[in-house]
Amino acid sequence: MSGRKKFTGRETAAFGLGAIGKDMVYALSSSYVMYYYQDILGLSATFVGLVLLLARIFDAANDPFMGVVVAKTHSKWGRFRPWILCGTVLNAFVLYALFAAPDLSKAGLMIYFPIVYVLWGVTYTMMDIPYWSMIPAVTDNSRDREHLSVVGRTCAGIGSAIITVLTVMSVAMLGGGVERTGFKWFALIVSILFIVFEAILFVSIKEKPTSKDDQKTATIKEMFQSLFANDQALVVVLTIVLTCFALYITSNLIIYFFKYDIGGAQWQSSYTLFTMIGGVAQILGMMILYPLLRSRMSNTDIFKLCLGIPIFGYFLILFFSLSGLADNLILLCIPGVLVFSANGMISVLTTVFLSNSVDYGELKSGRREESVIFSMQTFVYKASSGLAVFVCGIGIDLIGLVGNTDTAGAAVTQSPQTLLGLRLLMTIMPIIGLFAAYVFFKKKFKLTDEKADEMALQLKQKHESKENAV
């Protein structure tokens, strides 16, 4: 033990602010880049989706490399904070450039967009990897480390929810009805807040000296080797791929649904209210509904329920849209609450299951590869989101959705066939992903609560016997 004092409330608040700032940036990019470059600037949705897919796979593969670079860093400010500050400033400039595209031809935009988006991914990784890796370097108290992880994940969700709720209305107000202008100014505001929040983190938190073990990072080869050697980790990861695929399909298409299907002069306010209710439902799902269900059900049963609930919700959305009831926002919010609250609980449970798979792997192979398995989770989230956006891009082009708005901000009228295709794409694709996840999880996952308790006891006895032998 290094004698590090208990982590203070000021430091915890600064760490939480850092999570809010970085996930505001991530949410703006992941949820609105397709819409900005396809609907507003007029690029092919398939092209945009392909760029996003390839860039996110590259970004995911770049994570271990960045971990190695950070591990070899030595400065008077520590290993992590210099990269957090530097990455933040660079990423803020690139984020603004991403949503303030110059007036270029389509050919020019097809060159500009991939370059800027790849730069955005690289600079975001520069600050994101050290942010999470910093936890062991700021406190050696296990409870503080666990608390920081919870604070970081919770505040990251808050940052994402802020963008989901505020973007469309803010863009409309800042741009005076011209979305291209609105996105430019909104991205500038988010970029400034991002720099301010991470600067507060930089000056508020001090690092302690770290050992080489603290900085051990996993290569892509090590991640996949560990994954395929641990069949239960593989089950959890593939389940995450399928559920994330459904989630990202929804997050990228819901704005098109409100703008072109529900429509109306006030579609921005309807979209904002729907996403606000959904964001609250997601947080309540994590913080209230999950603990309530956990007192009565096993984690595996809750997870299967959480896969079934959104399937029912998507069928309701499809029914309402086909029957003309989607104009009733109150009615539409019912399936929205079902989908978002279930997603909140799924995010908690996949983390629990990954932790259990680490215990399972240690009993099976004798190696505890916690960092490797959780590094794989980050890789999978990025890759699956890229795949979902690519599918969205192909789907948007196939249904013939015509983007752009006129100078007054009125949405282009879509054909009935296009609207039908949008409804089916937004609901059937997530249903397929969630149903496949349910069948696969039910058939292959075997780390029940009883099995998890049994493994924990076996590991405790194993570690105690080693200590006694020493």
C-alpha positions as CSV (number, residue, x, y, z in Angstrom):
1,M,0.0,0.0,0.0
2,S,1.3,3.4,-0.9
3,G,-0.5,5.2,1.9
4,R,-2.7,7.2,-0.5
5,K,-5.4,9.1,1.5
6,K,-9.0,8.4,1.0
7,F,-10.3,9.7,-2.3
8,T,-12.1,13.1,-1.7
9,G,-15.5,14.2,-2.7
10,R,-13.9,17.0,-4.8
11,E,-11.8,14.4,-6.7
12,T,-14.9,12.2,-7.2
13,A,-16.9,15.1,-8.6
14,A,-14.0,16.0,-11.0
15,F,-13.8,12.4,-12.2
16,G,-17.6,12.4,-12.8
17,L,-17.4,15.7,-14.7
18,G,-14.8,14.1,-16.9
19,A,-17.1,11.2,-17.7
20,I,-20.0,13.6,-18.5
21,G,-17.8,15.7,-20.9
22,K,-16.3,12.8,-22.8
23,D,-19.6,10.9,-23.3
24,M,-21.3,14.1,-24.4
25,V,-18.7,14.2,-27.2
26,Y,-19.1,10.4,-27.9
27,A,-22.9,10.5,-28.0
28,L,-22.9,13.5,-30.4
29,S,-20.6,11.7,-32.8
30,S,-22.1,8.2,-32.5
31,S,-25.8,9.2,-32.8
32,Y,-25.7,12.2,-35.2
33,V,-22.9,11.8,-37.7
34,M,-25.0,9.7,-40.0
35,Y,-27.8,12.1,-39.9
36,Y,-25.6,15.2,-40.4
37,Y,-23.7,13.9,-43.4
38,Q,-26.5,11.9,-45.0
39,D,-29.7,13.9,-44.3
40,I,-28.2,17.4,-44.1
41,L,-25.2,17.3,-46.4
42,G,-26.5,14.8,-48.9
43,L,-23.9,12.0,-48.9
44,S,-24.9,8.5,-49.6
45,A,-26.0,6.7,-46.4
46,T,-24.2,3.5,-47.5
47,F,-21.0,5.5,-48.0
48,V,-21.3,7.2,-44.6
49,G,-22.1,3.8,-42.9
50,L,-19.1,2.2,-44.5
51,V,-16.8,4.9,-43.3
52,L,-18.2,4.7,-39.8
53,L,-17.8,0.9,-39.8
54,L,-14.2,0.9,-41.0
55,A,-13.2,3.8,-38.8
56,R,-14.7,2.2,-35.6
57,I,-13.1,-1.1,-36.3
58,F,-9.7,0.7,-36.8
59,D,-10.4,2.7,-33.6
60,A,-11.2,-0.4,-31.6
61,A,-8.0,-2.1,-32.8
62,N,-6.1,1.1,-31.9
63,D,-7.1,0.9,-28.2
64,P,-4.4,-1.6,-27.1
65,F,-1.7,0.4,-29.0
66,M,-2.8,3.6,-27.1
67,G,-2.7,1.6,-23.9
68,V,1.0,0.7,-24.5
69,V,1.9,4.3,-25.4
70,V,0.3,5.6,-22.1
71,A,2.1,2.9,-20.1
72,K,5.4,4.2,-21.4
73,T,4.7,7.8,-20.6
74,H,6.6,9.6,-17.8
75,S,6.0,13.2,-16.9
76,K,5.8,15.4,-13.9
77,W,1.9,15.3,-14.3
78,G,1.9,11.5,-14.3
79,R,1.1,9.0,-17.0
80,F,-2.5,9.7,-17.7
81,R,-3.4,13.3,-17.2
82,P,-1.2,14.7,-19.9
83,W,-2.9,12.4,-22.5
84,I,-6.3,13.3,-21.1
85,L,-5.7,17.0,-21.5
86,C,-3.9,16.7,-24.9
87,G,-6.4,14.3,-26.3
88,T,-9.3,16.4,-25.1
89,V,-8.1,19.6,-26.8
90,L,-7.3,17.9,-30.1
91,N,-10.6,16.0,-30.0
92,A,-12.6,19.1,-29.3
93,F,-11.1,20.8,-32.4
94,V,-11.8,17.8,-34.5
95,L,-15.4,17.4,-33.2
96,Y,-16.1,21.0,-34.2
97,A,-14.6,20.3,-37.7
98,L,-16.7,17.2,-38.0
99,F,-19.9,19.2,-37.6
100,A,-18.7,22.4,-39.3
101,A,-18.0,20.9,-42.7
102,P,-17.0,23.5,-45.3
103,D,-19.1,24.1,-48.3
104,L,-17.6,21.4,-50.6
105,S,-18.8,19.4,-53.5
106,K,-20.0,15.8,-52.8
107,A,-16.6,14.5,-54.1
108,G,-14.9,16.9,-51.7
109,L,-17.1,15.9,-48.8
110,M,-16.3,12.2,-49.6
111,I,-12.6,13.0,-48.9
112,Y,-13.1,15.4,-46.0
113,F,-15.5,13.2,-44.0
114,P,-13.4,10.0,-43.7
115,I,-10.2,12.0,-42.8
116,V,-11.9,14.1,-40.1
117,Y,-13.8,11.1,-38.7
118,V,-10.7,8.9,-38.4
119,L,-8.9,11.8,-36.7
120,W,-11.9,12.2,-34.3
121,G,-11.6,8.5,-33.4
122,V,-7.8,8.6,-32.9
123,T,-7.9,11.8,-30.7
124,Y,-10.9,10.5,-28.7
125,T,-9.0,7.3,-27.9
126,M,-6.0,9.4,-26.8
127,M,-8.1,10.7,-23.8
128,D,-10.6,7.8,-23.3
129,I,-8.1,5.0,-22.7
130,P,-6.1,7.0,-20.0
131,Y,-9.3,8.2,-18.4
132,W,-10.4,4.7,-17.4
133,S,-6.8,3.4,-17.0
134,M,-6.2,6.2,-14.5
135,I,-8.3,4.6,-11.7
136,P,-5.6,2.5,-10.2
137,A,-3.2,5.4,-10.3
138,V,-5.3,7.8,-8.3
139,T,-6.2,5.5,-5.4
140,D,-5.1,2.2,-4.0
141,N,-8.3,1.8,-1.9
142,S,-10.4,-1.0,-3.4
143,R,-13.7,0.6,-2.3
144,D,-12.6,3.9,-3.9
145,R,-11.7,2.2,-7.1
146,E,-15.1,0.4,-7.2
147,H,-16.9,3.7,-6.4
148,L,-15.0,5.6,-9.1
149,S,-16.0,3.0,-11.7
150,V,-19.6,3.3,-10.7
151,V,-19.4,7.1,-10.7
152,G,-17.7,7.1,-14.1
153,R,-20.3,4.8,-15.7
154,T,-23.2,6.6,-14.2
155,C,-21.9,10.1,-15.2
156,A,-21.1,8.7,-18.7
157,G,-24.8,7.8,-19.0
158,I,-25.8,11.3,-17.9
159,G,-23.5,12.8,-20.5
160,S,-25.0,10.6,-23.2
161,A,-28.5,11.4,-22.0
162,I,-27.8,15.2,-22.1
163,I,-26.9,15.0,-25.8
164,T,-29.8,12.7,-26.7
165,V,-32.3,15.1,-25.1
166,L,-30.8,18.5,-26.0
167,T,-29.3,18.1,-29.5
168,V,-32.3,18.4,-31.8
169,M,-34.0,21.3,-30.0
170,S,-30.6,23.1,-29.5
171,V,-29.7,22.7,-33.2
172,A,-33.1,24.1,-34.2
173,M,-32.7,27.2,-31.9
174,L,-29.0,27.9,-32.6
175,G,-29.5,27.5,-36.4
176,G,-32.7,29.5,-36.7
177,G,-34.2,26.5,-38.5
178,V,-31.1,25.8,-40.6
179,E,-29.8,22.5,-39.2
180,R,-26.4,22.8,-40.8
181,T,-25.7,26.0,-38.9
182,G,-27.3,24.7,-35.7
183,F,-25.0,21.7,-35.6
184,K,-21.9,23.8,-36.1
185,W,-22.7,26.0,-33.1
186,F,-23.9,23.2,-30.9
187,A,-20.7,21.2,-31.6
188,L,-18.7,24.3,-30.6
189,I,-20.6,24.5,-27.3
190,V,-20.1,20.8,-26.6
191,S,-16.4,21.1,-27.5
192,I,-15.9,24.0,-25.1
193,L,-17.7,22.2,-22.3
194,F,-15.6,19.2,-23.0
195,I,-12.3,21.1,-22.6
196,V,-13.6,22.8,-19.4
197,F,-14.7,19.6,-17.7
198,E,-11.5,17.7,-18.5
199,A,-9.4,20.7,-17.4
200,I,-11.2,20.5,-14.1
201,L,-10.3,16.8,-13.9
202,F,-6.7,17.6,-14.8
203,V,-6.2,20.1,-12.0
204,S,-8.3,18.3,-9.4
205,I,-6.8,14.8,-9.4
206,K,-3.3,13.7,-8.5
207,E,-1.8,10.4,-9.6
208,K,0.3,8.1,-7.4
209,P,3.3,6.2,-8.7
210,T,2.2,3.1,-10.7
211,S,3.8,-0.2,-11.2
212,K,4.2,-2.1,-14.4
213,D,1.4,-4.5,-13.3
214,D,-0.9,-1.5,-13.0
215,Q,-0.2,-0.6,-16.7
216,K,-0.5,-4.1,-18.2
217,T,-2.4,-3.8,-21.5
218,A,-3.8,-6.5,-23.8
219,T,-3.0,-6.8,-27.4
220,I,-5.6,-7.7,-30.0
221,K,-4.1,-11.2,-30.2
222,E,-4.3,-11.7,-26.4
223,M,-7.9,-10.5,-26.3
224,F,-9.1,-13.0,-28.9
225,Q,-7.0,-15.8,-27.5
226,S,-8.5,-15.3,-24.0
227,L,-11.9,-14.9,-25.5
228,F,-11.9,-18.2,-27.4
229,A,-10.3,-20.0,-24.5
230,N,-13.2,-18.9,-22.2
231,D,-16.5,-20.1,-23.7
232,Q,-18.6,-18.2,-21.2
233,A,-16.9,-14.9,-21.9
234,L,-17.4,-15.6,-25.6
235,V,-21.2,-16.1,-25.0
236,V,-21.4,-12.8,-23.1
237,V,-19.4,-10.9,-25.8
238,L,-21.5,-12.3,-28.7
239,T,-24.7,-11.5,-26.7
240,I,-23.4,-7.9,-26.3
241,V,-22.8,-7.7,-30.0
242,L,-26.4,-8.6,-30.8
243,T,-28.0,-6.4,-28.1
244,C,-25.7,-3.4,-29.0
245,F,-26.6,-3.9,-32.7
246,A,-30.3,-3.5,-31.8
247,L,-29.6,-0.4,-29.6
248,Y,-27.5,1.4,-32.2
249,I,-30.0,0.7,-35.0
250,T,-32.6,2.5,-32.8
251,S,-30.4,5.4,-31.8
252,N,-29.4,6.1,-35.4
253,L,-32.9,5.8,-37.0
254,I,-35.2,7.3,-34.3
255,I,-34.5,10.9,-35.5
256,Y,-35.6,9.9,-39.1
257,F,-38.8,8.4,-37.7
258,F,-39.7,11.5,-35.8
259,K,-38.7,13.9,-38.6
260,Y,-40.3,12.1,-41.6
261,D,-42.9,9.7,-40.3
262,I,-44.4,11.6,-37.3
263,G,-43.4,14.9,-38.9
264,G,-45.2,18.1,-38.2
265,A,-43.8,21.6,-37.5
266,Q,-43.0,20.6,-33.9
267,W,-41.3,17.3,-34.6
268,Q,-38.1,18.5,-32.7
269,S,-40.0,19.0,-29.5
270,S,-41.7,15.6,-29.8
271,Y,-38.4,13.9,-30.4
272,T,-36.9,15.8,-27.4
273,L,-39.7,14.8,-25.1
274,F,-39.6,11.1,-26.2
275,T,-35.8,10.9,-25.7
276,M,-36.0,12.6,-22.4
277,I,-38.6,10.1,-21.1
278,G,-36.5,7.3,-22.5
279,G,-33.3,8.6,-20.9
280,V,-35.0,8.8,-17.5
281,A,-36.4,5.3,-18.0
282,Q,-32.9,4.0,-18.8
283,I,-31.4,5.5,-15.6
284,L,-34.4,4.3,-13.5
285,G,-33.9,0.8,-15.0
286,M,-30.3,0.7,-13.8
287,M,-30.8,2.3,-10.4
288,I,-34.3,1.2,-9.3
289,L,-35.9,-1.4,-11.4
290,Y,-32.9,-3.8,-11.5
291,P,-32.4,-3.8,-7.7
292,L,-36.2,-4.4,-7.3
293,L,-36.2,-7.3,-9.7
294,R,-33.0,-8.6,-8.3
295,S,-34.6,-9.1,-4.9
296,R,-37.1,-11.5,-6.5
297,M,-35.3,-13.0,-9.5
298,S,-32.0,-14.4,-10.6
299,N,-29.7,-12.4,-12.9
300,T,-30.1,-14.8,-15.8
301,D,-33.9,-14.6,-15.5
302,I,-33.8,-10.8,-15.4
303,F,-31.6,-10.7,-18.4
304,K,-33.9,-12.9,-20.5
305,L,-36.8,-10.7,-19.3
306,C,-34.8,-7.7,-20.4
307,L,-34.4,-9.2,-23.9
308,G,-38.1,-10.0,-24.2
309,I,-39.4,-6.6,-23.0
310,P,-37.9,-4.5,-25.8
311,I,-39.0,-7.1,-28.4
312,F,-42.6,-6.5,-27.2
313,G,-41.9,-2.7,-27.2
314,Y,-40.7,-2.8,-30.8
315,F,-43.7,-4.7,-31.9
316,L,-45.9,-2.0,-30.2
317,I,-44.0,0.8,-32.0
318,L,-44.5,-1.1,-35.3
319,F,-48.2,-1.5,-34.6
320,F,-48.7,2.1,-33.6
321,S,-46.9,3.4,-36.7
322,L,-48.8,1.1,-39.1
323,S,-52.2,1.9,-37.5
324,G,-51.6,5.7,-37.4
325,L,-51.4,5.8,-33.6
326,A,-47.8,7.0,-33.5
327,D,-48.9,10.6,-33.7
328,N,-50.1,10.1,-30.0
329,L,-46.8,10.8,-28.2
330,I,-48.1,9.6,-24.9
331,L,-49.0,6.3,-26.4
332,L,-45.7,6.1,-28.2
333,C,-43.8,6.7,-25.0
334,I,-45.1,3.4,-23.5
335,P,-43.0,1.1,-25.8
336,G,-40.2,3.7,-25.5
337,V,-40.1,3.3,-21.7
338,L,-40.0,-0.5,-22.2
339,V,-37.1,-0.4,-24.6
340,F,-35.0,2.1,-22.7
341,S,-35.5,0.7,-19.2
342,A,-34.6,-2.8,-20.4
343,N,-31.4,-1.4,-22.1
344,G,-30.4,0.2,-18.8
345,M,-30.7,-3.1,-17.0
346,I,-28.9,-5.0,-19.8
347,S,-25.9,-2.7,-19.5
348,V,-25.6,-3.6,-15.8
349,L,-26.1,-7.3,-16.3
350,T,-23.5,-7.7,-19.1
351,T,-20.9,-6.2,-16.8
352,V,-21.9,-8.6,-14.0
353,F,-21.8,-11.6,-16.4
354,L,-18.3,-10.5,-17.7
355,S,-17.1,-10.4,-14.2
356,N,-18.4,-13.9,-13.5
357,S,-16.8,-15.1,-16.7
358,V,-13.4,-13.9,-15.4
359,D,-13.8,-16.1,-12.3
360,Y,-14.9,-19.0,-14.7
361,G,-11.8,-18.5,-16.8
362,E,-9.5,-18.4,-13.8
363,L,-10.9,-21.8,-12.5
364,K,-10.6,-23.2,-16.0
365,S,-7.1,-22.1,-17.0
366,G,-5.5,-20.9,-13.8
367,R,-5.1,-17.3,-15.2
368,R,-7.2,-14.4,-14.1
369,E,-7.5,-12.2,-17.2
370,E,-9.8,-9.4,-16.0
371,S,-8.2,-6.6,-18.0
372,V,-8.1,-8.6,-21.1
373,I,-11.8,-9.6,-21.0
374,F,-12.9,-6.1,-20.2
375,S,-10.7,-4.7,-23.0
376,M,-12.6,-7.0,-25.3
377,Q,-15.8,-5.4,-24.2
378,T,-14.7,-2.0,-25.4
379,F,-13.5,-3.5,-28.7
380,V,-16.9,-5.2,-29.2
381,Y,-19.0,-2.1,-28.3
382,K,-17.1,0.0,-31.0
383,A,-17.2,-2.7,-33.6
384,S,-20.9,-3.6,-33.1
385,S,-21.9,0.1,-33.2
386,G,-20.0,0.4,-36.5
387,L,-21.8,-2.6,-37.9
388,A,-25.2,-1.2,-36.9
389,V,-24.5,2.2,-38.5
390,F,-23.4,0.4,-41.7
391,V,-26.6,-1.6,-41.8
392,C,-28.6,1.6,-41.2
393,G,-26.8,3.3,-44.1
394,I,-27.6,0.5,-46.5
395,G,-31.2,0.4,-45.3
396,I,-31.7,4.2,-45.7
397,D,-30.5,4.0,-49.3
398,L,-32.6,0.9,-50.1
399,I,-35.8,2.4,-48.9
400,G,-35.1,5.5,-50.9
401,L,-35.1,8.1,-48.1
402,V,-34.4,11.6,-49.5
403,G,-32.5,13.7,-47.1
404,N,-32.0,17.5,-46.6
405,T,-34.4,20.2,-45.5
406,D,-35.4,23.4,-47.3
407,T,-34.2,26.8,-46.1
408,A,-37.2,27.1,-43.8
409,G,-36.4,23.9,-42.1
410,A,-39.4,21.9,-43.3
411,A,-38.8,18.2,-43.8
412,V,-38.9,16.7,-47.3
413,T,-42.0,14.6,-47.9
414,Q,-41.1,10.9,-48.2
415,S,-43.1,8.4,-50.2
416,P,-45.4,5.9,-48.5
417,Q,-43.1,3.1,-49.5
418,T,-40.1,4.8,-47.9
419,L,-42.0,5.5,-44.7
420,L,-43.1,1.8,-44.5
421,G,-39.5,0.8,-45.1
422,L,-38.3,3.1,-42.3
423,R,-40.8,1.6,-39.9
424,L,-39.8,-1.9,-40.7
425,L,-36.1,-1.1,-40.6
426,M,-36.3,0.6,-37.2
427,T,-38.3,-2.2,-35.6
428,I,-37.7,-5.5,-37.3
429,M,-33.9,-5.3,-37.3
430,P,-33.7,-4.7,-33.6
431,I,-36.3,-7.5,-33.0
432,I,-34.1,-9.9,-35.0
433,G,-31.0,-8.9,-33.0
434,L,-32.7,-9.2,-29.6
435,F,-34.4,-12.5,-30.5
436,A,-31.1,-14.0,-31.7
437,A,-29.5,-12.8,-28.4
438,Y,-32.2,-14.4,-26.3
439,V,-32.0,-17.8,-28.1
440,F,-28.2,-17.8,-28.0
441,F,-28.0,-16.7,-24.4
442,K,-30.6,-19.2,-23.2
443,K,-28.9,-22.1,-24.9
444,K,-25.2,-21.3,-24.2
445,F,-24.9,-19.3,-21.0
446,K,-24.5,-21.4,-17.8
447,L,-23.1,-19.1,-15.2
448,T,-26.2,-18.9,-13.0
449,D,-26.3,-17.2,-9.7
450,E,-25.7,-20.5,-8.0
451,K,-22.7,-21.3,-10.3
452,A,-21.3,-17.8,-9.7
453,D,-21.5,-18.3,-5.9
454,E,-19.9,-21.7,-6.2
455,M,-17.0,-20.3,-8.3
456,A,-16.4,-17.4,-5.9
457,L,-16.2,-19.9,-3.0
458,Q,-13.8,-22.2,-4.9
459,L,-11.5,-19.2,-5.8
460,K,-11.5,-18.0,-2.2
461,Q,-10.4,-21.4,-1.0
462,K,-7.8,-21.6,-3.7
463,H,-6.3,-18.2,-2.8
464,E,-6.4,-19.0,0.9
465,S,-4.6,-22.3,0.4
466,K,-1.9,-20.4,-1.6
467,E,-1.5,-17.8,1.1
468,N,-1.2,-20.6,3.8
469,A,1.4,-22.4,1.6
470,V,3.5,-19.2,1.5
